[in-house]
Amino acid sequence: MEIQNAHRVVVKVGTSTLTHKTGHINIRLMERLVKVLADLKNQGLELVLVTSGAIGVGVGKLGLPSRPSDIPGKQAAAAVGQCELMYLYDKYFSEYNHTVAQVLLTRYSLAKEDGEENVHNTFEALLRMGAIPVVNENDTVATDEIRFGDNDTLSAYVARFISADSLVLLTDIDGLYTANPALDPNATLVTEVTEVDDQLMETAGGAGSSLGTGGMVTKLQAARIATQAGTDMYIINGKNPEGLYDLLEGKQVGTHFAACAAMS
Ligand code: GLU
């Protein structure tokens, strides 16, 4: 589907976009992002926001020297950071008269009998009521066996559950490059991907920042899940949230992963 005709859109924002290197929230960026999303909702879009940052913000708020590597440490940081995140989203969206709803998911919530249907029904009810679901992994109870592990993957599943028209990943780079632009000056932006094959997966490097958990590999995995479910996916630079306006007006921004033809 052409993005100008999209009605239901999932937007995912990563920790490296949302926070400073200290782990504290990038307030200016968050306010700009919320303003754009509130405005897009005013235009009539149904929006779901998948947000990272719970662990990173918790690390900042607790004044820890670095991101904990043990599970209880991460769970504790997430418990602190998730409150701060939701407090801020609630405050900023309320300024534009929009209501947010916190949705925390684990793989376990989906693996249970009727799990996917339950989640689907909850999203549908929230969207019908006009709320903006703000989704994260339930990091405080998630252990390795029940983790999505990264919000790129989680956002692709969310897009699938609600049959979103588009999934937009906001990240700290303009899109997918032919090579790692930090290392290779000849790297160029790939604007259109029709198939996420193994060779493309190999080209994508590892995770890029110390506070988040994603990287290009998880974004390509997300692209596979989303496009196979009939959702178009885009990677754009989150440092310029206003780029969402251009994208939704059909202008060329970032990288587009085309929904699989049979499904779209
Ligand atoms: N759920 C994690 C958090 O909020 C983020 C996972 C990710 O960075 O993809 O800290």
Residues whose N, C-alpha, C, O or C-beta is under 5 A from the ligand:
A	BS01	LIG	T15 T51 S52 G53 A54 I55 G56 N136 E137 D139 G149 D150 N151 D152 G212 T213 G214
